[in-house]
Amino acid sequence: MFQVVPDAPLIVAANRDERLDRPAVPMTVLREREPRILGGRDELAGGTWLAVNEHGVVAGLTNQPSAEGRDPTKRSRGELPLAFAAHRSAADAVAAVRDELDPAAYNPCWMLVGDRQSLFSIGVSGGAQLEVEELDPGLHVLENAPLRSASAKAEYVRTLVAGALAARSAHDSAATIDALEVVLGNHQPAVPQPRTDAKGRVWPASLSAACVHADGYGTRSGMIASVPAAATGVPQVLVADGRPCEAPMQDMTGLWAPAAHR
């Protein structure tokens, strides 16, 4: 949610869906300083799926599915959120990374990168340049598909968010975070039946839920990062270590302080 809630101009709520046997840490300090970066860590490839820095820059990705699967000769996509979160603003991050990064060196993904002032949709699709679009204020839902592609899951999540917000009398960041937490824990599929793709692969209906329960695969953790309007304030970071329908959100904001001061 970008520039919708006055006291929190950027709120990012996300579930991480992954194989259940892939080792990961749901939240840790990814970079100690200049800037300090928090996020989950993939213990297999070493990167992250969602990173937030002390200045309020949030960068997250979803994988672009490929019939051939991940190309092991290419660099991990998990490096990308860290590359963007290394900057003081989203605009600076996009400008710098666009000049420095070779998209063809990475497995493809879609990203959202934002802060208090701006939000960008970024496609890393193997071309010569990043596909960058600056987004307007509003609710943006990104899954494993281009941002505005026809998607039953994305539309269902929009409906869930609208319903959860309507059920609350207040419209500040606290009420919005409560609403988004409910959405992250919803495991009702957006479609009632399994889907068969063009290659004959069957995709369970459960994959279309916000909180995924599937055989050997599913939602591993959830995170809500809320960037306050005041430039001097650090983001609030809430993390569920497990499916949000089962694991409570824990406030990890204390990780902004160095270990000696916690």
Rosetta silent file (secondary structure, phi, psi, omega in degrees, C-alpha in Angstrom):
SEQUENCE: MFQVVPDAPLIVAANRDERLDRPAVPMTVLREREPRILGGRDELAGGTWLAVNEHGVVAGLTNQPSAEGRDPTKRSRGELPLAFAAHRSAADAVAAVRDELDPAAYNPCWMLVGDRQSLFSIGVSGGAQLEVEELDPGLHVLENAPLRSASAKAEYVRTLVAGALAARSAHDSAATIDALEVVLGNHQPAVPQPRTDAKGRVWPASLSAACVHADGYGTRSGMIASVPAAATGVPQVLVADGRPCEAPMQDMTGLWAPAAHR
SCORE:     score description
SCORE:     0.000 S_00000001
   1 L     0.000  116.387 -173.876    0.000    0.000    0.000 S_00000001
   2 E  -113.491  119.967  178.306    1.723    3.131   -1.273 S_00000001
   3 E    52.042   43.094  176.226    0.763    6.626   -0.032 S_00000001
   4 E  -109.007  -39.921 -178.314   -2.657    5.399    1.106 S_00000001
   5 E  -102.733  116.163 -171.480   -2.206    5.517    4.897 S_00000001
   6 L   -56.628  -40.945 -176.482   -1.065    8.994    6.055 S_00000001
   7 L   -85.635   -1.012  176.236    1.077    7.891    8.998 S_00000001
   8 E  -147.643   85.953 -173.308    2.716    5.071    7.001 S_00000001
   9 E   -64.793  -15.902  173.551    3.183    6.015    3.320 S_00000001
  10 E  -136.975  121.811  173.281    4.522    2.541    2.477 S_00000001
  11 E  -127.704  122.372 -179.567    3.255   -0.716    3.957 S_00000001
  12 E  -115.930  122.511  176.392    4.439   -3.974    2.414 S_00000001
  13 E  -119.280  129.908 -174.272    2.825   -7.269    3.426 S_00000001
  14 E  -149.886  143.487  168.384    4.173  -10.468    1.918 S_00000001
  15 E  -104.540  145.142  174.519    4.177  -14.230    2.303 S_00000001
  16 E  -102.829  115.259  176.586    7.145  -16.333    1.266 S_00000001
  17 E  -102.202  128.826 -174.142    6.073  -19.480   -0.576 S_00000001
  18 E  -161.802  166.669  172.767    8.818  -22.069   -1.036 S_00000001
  19 E   -57.756  140.702 -175.188    9.648  -25.749   -0.796 S_00000001
  20 L   -71.570  -20.436 -178.084    9.290  -26.837    2.812 S_00000001
  21 L   -95.347    3.885  179.723   12.709  -28.507    2.877 S_00000001
  22 L   -85.129  118.579 -174.368   14.661  -25.454    1.661 S_00000001
  23 L   -69.436  138.726 -179.348   16.560  -24.046    4.669 S_00000001
  24 E  -158.141  156.154  172.065   15.951  -20.398    5.519 S_00000001
  25 E  -109.202  122.763 -173.598   15.981  -17.887    8.368 S_00000001
  26 E   -68.164  -25.076  179.917   12.736  -15.842    8.387 S_00000001
  27 E  -159.840  133.036  178.135   14.335  -12.651    9.765 S_00000001
  28 E  -161.101  177.237  172.921   17.867  -11.504   10.544 S_00000001
  29 E   -86.618  114.802 -178.261   20.293   -8.623   10.087 S_00000001
  30 E   -88.645  -24.563  176.770   21.493   -8.899    6.486 S_00000001
  31 E  -149.581  132.059 -171.864   23.843   -5.909    6.648 S_00000001
  32 L   -71.839  -40.073 -173.681   25.107   -4.299    9.821 S_00000001
  33 L  -160.493  164.888  174.151   25.389   -0.651    8.768 S_00000001
  34 L    52.869   59.212   -9.243   25.476    2.041    6.066 S_00000001
  35 L   -94.698  164.270  172.911   22.680    1.169    5.754 S_00000001
  36 L   -73.864  134.067 -176.123   21.497   -1.474    8.190 S_00000001
  37 E  -127.738  132.281  174.814   19.312   -4.008    6.355 S_00000001
  38 E  -111.923  153.186  175.970   16.838   -6.526    7.766 S_00000001
  39 E   167.491  174.851  174.393   15.205   -9.434    5.984 S_00000001
  40 E   -77.960  158.065  179.037   14.913  -13.172    5.657 S_00000001
  41 E  -127.137  126.478  173.535   17.901  -15.187    4.491 S_00000001
  42 E   -79.093  114.046 -175.134   17.848  -18.139    2.110 S_00000001
  43 L   -74.974  -13.438 -179.808   20.417  -20.517    3.581 S_00000001
  44 L   -83.243  -50.692 -177.698   20.817  -22.373    0.286 S_00000001
  45 L  -102.815  -13.989  174.544   21.716  -19.503   -2.055 S_00000001
  46 L    89.821   -4.609 -178.770   22.506  -16.868    0.573 S_00000001
  47 L   -97.239 -156.690  179.981   20.199  -14.102   -0.645 S_00000001
  48 L  -141.919  163.988  177.002   16.791  -12.827    0.412 S_00000001
  49 L  -103.143  -19.785 -177.587   13.277  -12.463   -0.954 S_00000001
  50 E  -155.204  122.840 -178.342   12.417   -9.235    0.905 S_00000001
  51 E  -128.370  146.747  176.678   14.745   -6.637    2.420 S_00000001
  52 E  -136.797  136.831  179.460   14.115   -3.363    4.254 S_00000001
  53 E  -108.878  171.568 -174.112   16.718   -0.811    5.301 S_00000001
  54 L   -64.457  -19.779  179.860   16.868    1.727    8.113 S_00000001
  55 L   -87.445   -6.697  178.607   15.996    4.596    5.732 S_00000001
  56 L    99.309   13.538  174.256   12.696    2.985    4.706 S_00000001
  57 L   -84.775  127.385  178.903   13.658    1.406    1.377 S_00000001
  58 E  -119.735  131.486 -179.757   11.845   -1.906    0.861 S_00000001
  59 E  -136.178  123.054  179.976   12.768   -4.305   -1.963 S_00000001
  60 E  -137.940  161.397 -177.774   11.106   -7.648   -2.621 S_00000001
  61 E  -138.128  158.751  166.284   10.810  -10.133   -5.451 S_00000001
  62 E  -127.677  146.492 -177.652    8.740  -12.962   -6.850 S_00000001
  63 E   -74.383  144.567  168.202   10.163  -15.581   -9.206 S_00000001
  64 L   -86.378  115.262 -179.039    9.274  -15.736  -12.875 S_00000001
  65 L   -62.520  143.593  178.530    8.244  -19.369  -13.422 S_00000001
  66 L  -134.849  137.278  179.335   10.140  -21.234  -16.131 S_00000001
  67 L   -61.788  -28.553 -179.403    9.338  -24.569  -17.734 S_00000001
  68 L   -87.909   -9.151 -177.933   13.043  -25.401  -17.563 S_00000001
  69 L    82.175 -174.320 -178.646   13.360  -24.354  -13.939 S_00000001
  70 L   -66.829  137.199  177.524   16.113  -22.287  -12.360 S_00000001
  71 L   -87.320  110.593 -175.873   19.305  -21.937  -14.407 S_00000001
  72 L   -69.277  -11.462  179.433   22.155  -22.935  -12.038 S_00000001
  73 L   -83.962   -9.861 -178.452   24.721  -21.092  -14.168 S_00000001
  74 L   -98.779  161.965 -179.174   23.147  -17.732  -13.379 S_00000001
  75 E   -71.924  154.024 -177.824   23.470  -15.598  -10.249 S_00000001
  76 L   -68.815  135.430  174.222   20.890  -15.894   -7.502 S_00000001
  77 L   -61.578  -25.998 -177.726   17.895  -13.539   -7.673 S_00000001
  78 L   -62.136  -13.619  175.089   18.229  -13.262   -3.906 S_00000001
  79 H   -72.678  -24.721 -168.685   21.104  -10.824   -4.419 S_00000001
  80 H   -68.715  -46.912  177.359   18.769   -8.272   -5.982 S_00000001
  81 H   -57.107  -35.311  177.809   16.761   -7.044   -2.960 S_00000001
  82 H   -67.168  -37.590  179.272   20.067   -6.456   -1.174 S_00000001
  83 H   -62.638  -42.156  179.675   21.417   -4.481   -4.125 S_00000001
  84 H   -73.976  -39.973 -177.164   18.419   -2.119   -4.056 S_00000001
  85 H   -73.177   -3.323  177.978   18.222   -1.891   -0.257 S_00000001
  86 L   -78.065   -1.659 -175.071   21.859   -0.738   -0.133 S_00000001
  87 L  -112.009  161.992 -174.897   20.732    2.801   -1.077 S_00000001
  88 L   -78.694  -20.407  178.460   19.176    5.663    0.912 S_00000001
  89 L  -143.352  158.810  179.283   16.140    6.050   -1.352 S_00000001
  90 H   -65.707  -40.118 -179.694   14.199    3.948   -3.826 S_00000001
  91 H   -63.734  -43.239  177.427   14.839    6.440   -6.632 S_00000001
  92 H   -63.440  -39.319 -179.235   18.598    6.402   -5.977 S_00000001
  93 H   -62.481  -47.234 -178.418   18.515    2.599   -5.819 S_00000001
  94 H   -63.607  -43.099 -179.553   16.760    2.227   -9.154 S_00000001
  95 H   -63.074  -43.444 -176.659   19.081    4.715  -10.870 S_00000001
  96 H   -72.149  -46.657 -176.121   22.223    3.085   -9.513 S_00000001
  97 H   -68.675  -35.864  178.375   21.244   -0.543   -9.986 S_00000001
  98 H   -60.387  -35.602 -179.891   19.905    0.097  -13.488 S_00000001
  99 H   -78.155  -30.392 -170.634   23.347    1.411  -14.482 S_00000001
 100 H   -97.014  -24.036 -166.923   25.353   -1.288  -12.720 S_00000001
 101 L   -99.715  139.733  173.582   23.384   -4.508  -13.120 S_00000001
 102 L   -99.743  104.042 -177.328   23.264   -6.934  -16.042 S_00000001
 103 H   -58.072  -30.089 -177.452   19.747   -8.470  -15.946 S_00000001
 104 H   -68.893  -13.294 -179.020   20.835  -11.355  -18.152 S_00000001
 105 H   -81.597   -8.399 -173.858   23.180  -12.555  -15.396 S_00000001
 106 E  -117.681  152.632  167.352   20.244  -13.452  -13.111 S_00000001
 107 L   -64.300  145.043 -170.179   17.383  -15.886  -13.141 S_00000001
 108 L   -71.959  149.000  178.445   14.255  -13.862  -14.016 S_00000001
 109 E  -159.281  169.369  171.536   11.990  -12.253  -11.439 S_00000001
 110 E  -115.666  147.408 -176.130    9.612   -9.391  -10.807 S_00000001
 111 E  -136.250  155.766  163.665   10.264   -6.831   -8.081 S_00000001
 112 E  -122.080  131.356  179.208    8.730   -3.969   -6.144 S_00000001
 113 E  -131.681  123.468 -176.851   11.121   -1.355   -4.752 S_00000001
 114 E  -154.691  172.883  173.820    9.808    1.600   -2.771 S_00000001
 115 L  -152.561 -156.297 -178.406   10.077    4.061    0.107 S_00000001
 116 L   -65.730  -33.259 -170.796    8.074    7.024    1.444 S_00000001
 117 L   -98.288  -27.670 -172.446    8.320    9.013   -1.788 S_00000001
 118 L  -151.162  157.277  178.526    8.252    6.529   -4.657 S_00000001
 119 E  -140.576  134.554 -176.102    7.432    2.974   -5.673 S_00000001
 120 E  -126.238  140.351  167.037    8.770    1.098   -8.697 S_00000001
 121 E   -97.104  132.611 -175.063    7.822   -2.092  -10.502 S_00000001
 122 E  -132.223  126.948  175.064   10.920   -3.789  -11.903 S_00000001
 123 E  -104.825  127.896  174.967   11.158   -6.685  -14.327 S_00000001
 124 E  -112.879   93.829 -168.014   14.344   -8.733  -14.493 S_00000001
 125 L  -119.773   16.729  176.384   13.651  -10.796  -17.596 S_00000001
 126 L    89.257    1.015  178.235   17.023  -11.508  -19.136 S_00000001
 127 L   -80.575 -171.984 -177.862   17.106   -8.505  -21.459 S_00000001
 128 L   -76.862  -22.380 -178.028   19.818   -5.897  -21.728 S_00000001
 129 L  -136.344  157.360  171.570   18.097   -3.550  -19.267 S_00000001
 130 L   -66.729  146.681  174.867   15.796   -3.670  -16.274 S_00000001
 131 E   -94.850  105.772 -171.200   12.116   -3.028  -17.059 S_00000001
 132 E  -114.597  131.913  174.788   11.297   -0.105  -14.748 S_00000001
 133 E  -136.781  126.779  174.205    7.921    1.577  -14.149 S_00000001
 134 E   -81.870  132.956 -172.399    7.181    4.157  -11.473 S_00000001
 135 L  -100.536  152.041  176.150    3.840    3.392   -9.840 S_00000001
 136 L   -80.958  163.147  173.666    1.034    5.656   -8.674 S_00000001
 137 L   -57.077  148.978  178.197   -0.305    5.669   -5.091 S_00000001
 138 E   143.733 -169.717  177.351   -2.635    2.797   -4.284 S_00000001
 139 L   -95.088  125.283 -179.897   -2.777   -0.911   -3.544 S_00000001
 140 L  -122.411  129.750 -177.189   -0.429   -3.034   -5.668 S_00000001
 141 L  -118.857  118.523 -178.246   -0.520   -6.848   -5.579 S_00000001
 142 L  -115.563  125.639  171.334    2.447   -8.797   -6.981 S_00000001
 143 L  -122.429 -155.162  179.784    2.543  -12.571   -7.351 S_00000001
 144 L   -81.994   59.404 -178.473    4.516  -14.845   -9.703 S_00000001
 145 L  -165.149  161.234  175.634    3.273  -12.889  -12.702 S_00000001
 146 L   -55.996  153.424 -168.204    3.632   -9.377  -14.150 S_00000001
 147 L   -53.833  -45.646 -174.807    2.120   -6.744  -11.895 S_00000001
 148 L  -110.496   23.063  177.540   -1.105   -6.055  -13.781 S_00000001
 149 L   -72.456  157.157  177.641   -1.595   -9.379  -15.565 S_00000001
 150 L   -63.837  122.608 -174.697   -4.951  -11.165  -15.291 S_00000001
 151 L  -150.984  118.997  177.416   -4.697  -13.168  -12.082 S_00000001
 152 H   -63.141  -38.152 -178.863   -7.407  -14.798   -9.992 S_00000001
 153 H   -66.043  -47.821 -179.161   -5.066  -14.821   -7.000 S_00000001
 154 H   -62.077  -41.891  179.090   -4.151  -11.137   -7.225 S_00000001
 155 H   -66.393  -36.928  178.902   -7.778  -10.105   -7.652 S_00000001
 156 H   -66.546  -40.831  177.527   -8.831  -12.294   -4.736 S_00000001
 157 H   -62.849  -39.497  175.575   -6.161  -10.736   -2.519 S_00000001
 158 H   -58.490  -42.798  178.706   -7.445   -7.275   -3.496 S_00000001
 159 H   -63.678  -42.629  179.093  -10.928   -8.356   -2.429 S_00000001
 160 H   -62.648  -42.967  179.721   -9.608   -9.723    0.858 S_00000001
 161 H   -63.429  -44.962  179.693   -7.724   -6.493    1.608 S_00000001
 162 H   -60.627  -43.499 -179.835  -10.782   -4.345    0.855 S_00000001
 163 H   -66.240  -41.752 -179.683  -12.965   -6.505    3.086 S_00000001
 164 H   -66.598  -37.119  178.049  -10.470   -6.565    5.948 S_00000001
 165 H   -70.304  -39.379 -179.309  -10.051   -2.785    5.831 S_00000001
 166 H   -64.645  -25.800 -178.757  -13.813   -2.193    5.665 S_00000001
 167 L   -77.120   -4.083 -177.780  -14.257   -4.230    8.836 S_00000001
 168 L  -115.045  136.864 -177.574  -12.188   -1.693   10.811 S_00000001
 169 L   -75.483  -34.228  179.682  -13.388    1.697   11.956 S_00000001
 170 L   -87.933  156.732 -179.885   -9.913    3.235   12.032 S_00000001
 171 L  -132.249   34.000  176.074   -7.782    3.735    8.947 S_00000001
 172 L   -92.300 -174.991 -175.875   -4.370    4.374   10.476 S_00000001
 173 H   -65.393  -37.381 -178.735   -1.287    2.187   10.141 S_00000001
 174 H   -62.685  -45.489  179.603   -2.150    0.000   13.137 S_00000001
 175 H   -67.024  -37.594  179.753   -5.598   -0.869   11.754 S_00000001
 176 H   -66.296  -42.095  178.206   -4.174   -1.396    8.269 S_00000001
 177 H   -62.791  -42.119  176.456   -1.477   -3.740    9.565 S_00000001
 178 H   -57.967  -43.106 -179.679   -4.110   -5.726   11.476 S_00000001
 179 H   -64.719  -43.885 -179.120   -6.134   -6.051    8.271 S_00000001
 180 H   -67.380  -32.249  176.820   -3.137   -7.151    6.206 S_00000001
 181 H   -63.633  -38.807  176.545   -2.203   -9.717    8.841 S_00000001
 182 H   -62.957  -42.062 -179.481   -5.649  -11.278    8.433 S_00000001
 183 H   -64.558  -43.870 -179.422   -5.174  -11.418    4.655 S_00000001
 184 H   -60.500  -27.555 -179.070   -1.737  -13.070    4.921 S_00000001
 185 L   -92.757    5.682 -177.731   -3.302  -15.832    7.017 S_00000001
 186 L   -84.247  119.476 -179.097   -6.193  -16.552    4.628 S_00000001
 187 L  -111.014   24.704  172.973   -5.851  -20.008    3.044 S_00000001
 188 L   -80.033  121.956 -178.948   -9.061  -20.023    1.007 S_00000001
 189 L   -63.681  148.129  176.492   -8.098  -20.664   -2.649 S_00000001
 190 L   -75.108  -25.158  178.568   -8.998  -18.041   -5.224 S_00000001
 191 L  -123.352  144.949 -173.072  -10.009  -20.811   -7.654 S_00000001
 192 L   -82.417  -20.658 -173.207  -11.965  -23.941   -6.685 S_00000001
 193 L  -123.554  155.468  174.009  -10.281  -26.505   -8.930 S_00000001
 194 L   -59.106  154.838 -179.718   -6.703  -27.499   -9.858 S_00000001
 195 E  -114.316  136.211  175.273   -5.295  -25.852  -12.984 S_00000001
 196 E  -107.663  124.572 -177.267   -3.553  -27.667  -15.837 S_00000001
 197 L   -87.140 -177.105 -174.494   -1.042  -25.582  -17.790 S_00000001
 198 L   -64.470  -21.028  179.821   -0.023  -25.823  -21.442 S_00000001
 199 L   -95.568    7.983  177.617    2.628  -28.443  -20.629 S_00000001
 200 L    83.585    4.778  177.969    0.130  -30.692  -18.870 S_00000001
 201 L   -77.991  138.996 -178.786    1.359  -29.894  -15.363 S_00000001
 202 E   -99.931  126.063  179.784   -1.349  -29.826  -12.696 S_00000001
 203 E  -109.161  119.759 -178.018   -1.254  -26.963  -10.204 S_00000001
 204 L   -58.992  148.606  177.401   -3.276  -27.482   -6.978 S_00000001
 205 H   -60.773  -28.888 -177.712   -6.002  -24.973   -6.190 S_00000001
 206 H   -61.147  -22.628  178.513   -4.300  -24.318   -2.846 S_00000001
 207 H   -68.195  -16.778 -179.233   -1.534  -22.422   -4.666 S_00000001
 208 H   -88.239    0.805  177.210   -4.048  -19.669   -5.429 S_00000001
 209 L   -82.155  159.552  174.199   -4.549  -18.871   -1.727 S_00000001
 210 L   -66.976  -41.150  177.037   -2.771  -16.030    0.051 S_00000001
 211 L  -109.906  112.450 -167.937   -1.490  -18.558    2.600 S_00000001
 212 L   -94.298  130.016  172.394   -0.500  -21.714    0.734 S_00000001
 213 E  -120.901  110.448  179.398   -0.855  -25.260    2.076 S_00000001
 214 E  -143.210  170.950 -176.944    0.426  -27.846   -0.416 S_00000001
 215 L   -74.146  109.377  178.982    2.318  -31.121   -0.446 S_00000001
 216 L    76.381    4.244 -174.900    5.982  -30.333    0.229 S_00000001
 217 E  -150.664  150.677  175.346    5.482  -26.669   -0.632 S_00000001
 218 E   162.169 -169.772  179.131    3.732  -23.690    0.847 S_00000001
 219 E   -71.109  123.291 -177.007    3.908  -20.491    2.824 S_00000001
 220 E   -99.495  -29.232 -179.158    6.995  -20.600    5.022 S_00000001
 221 E  -163.604  165.443  176.479    6.820  -17.163    6.646 S_00000001
 222 E  -134.357  153.632 -178.517    5.087  -13.798    6.468 S_00000001
 223 E  -146.256  140.069  171.856    6.339  -10.246    6.872 S_00000001
 224 E  -126.779  120.544  176.363    4.822   -6.779    7.201 S_00000001
 225 E  -112.780  123.223 -178.147    7.103   -3.750    6.877 S_00000001
 226 E  -117.692  116.698 -177.229    5.565   -0.377    7.716 S_00000001
 227 E   -94.454  118.321 -176.575    7.541    2.752    6.798 S_00000001
 228 L   -72.834  157.654 -179.209    6.556    5.742    8.970 S_00000001
 229 L   -64.834  -35.934 -179.051    5.881    9.174    7.526 S_00000001
 230 L   -70.814  126.135 -177.177    8.626   10.762    9.631 S_00000001
 231 L   -65.008  -18.904 -179.739   11.966   10.471    7.849 S_00000001
 232 L   -85.868   -8.288 -177.447   13.701   10.004   11.203 S_00000001
 233 L   -91.381  141.356  176.582   11.660    6.905   12.059 S_00000001
 234 L   -85.798  154.639  178.573   12.776    3.360   11.251 S_00000001
 235 L   -63.636  144.687  168.341   10.324    0.900    9.680 S_00000001
 236 E   -81.316  134.037 -177.866    8.262   -1.376   11.884 S_00000001
 237 E  -125.885  117.656  177.508    8.988   -4.996   10.950 S_00000001
 238 E  -113.670  138.521 -176.334    6.629   -7.838   11.877 S_00000001
 239 E  -138.052  135.202  170.827    7.437  -11.458   11.017 S_00000001
 240 E  -104.097  120.553  179.275    5.575  -14.762   11.277 S_00000001
 241 L   -88.849   79.621 -174.321    7.968  -17.715   11.518 S_00000001
 242 L   133.854 -175.873  177.966    5.660  -20.145    9.722 S_00000001
 243 L   -61.105  131.201 -178.914    2.294  -19.888    8.023 S_00000001
 244 L   -63.391  -17.330  175.570    0.594  -16.686    9.222 S_00000001
 245 L   -75.137  -13.588 -178.090   -2.620  -18.645    9.767 S_00000001
 246 L  -121.345  -37.910 -176.421   -0.755  -20.604   12.456 S_00000001
 247 L   -98.372  131.236 -179.528    2.271  -18.568   13.553 S_00000001
 248 L   -72.194  151.349  172.943    1.750  -15.190   15.268 S_00000001
 249 E   -71.667  132.279  178.272    3.383  -12.048   13.948 S_00000001
 250 E  -114.514  138.329 -178.927    6.342  -11.045   16.110 S_00000001
 251 E   -79.861  114.631 -178.471    7.695   -7.498   16.292 S_00000001
 252 L  -105.579   14.540 -176.177   11.322   -7.564   15.080 S_00000001
 253 H   -60.019  -26.305  179.314   11.773   -3.784   15.061 S_00000001
 254 H   -61.314  -19.468  179.623   14.342   -4.110   17.865 S_00000001
 255 H   -67.185  -12.590  176.924   16.796   -5.527   15.318 S_00000001
 256 H   -66.524  -28.120  179.092   17.429   -1.978   14.074 S_00000001
 257 L   -80.213  139.798  174.111   19.523   -1.422   17.186 S_00000001
 258 L   -56.638  154.350 -174.145   23.054   -2.918   17.195 S_00000001
 259 H   -54.689  -35.183 -177.330   23.328   -6.043   19.322 S_00000001
 260 H   -67.002  -18.518 -176.478   25.174   -4.186   22.078 S_00000001
 261 H  -109.134    5.453  179.643   22.175   -1.875   22.585 S_00000001
 262 L   -92.550    0.000    0.000   19.381   -4.469   22.493 S_00000001
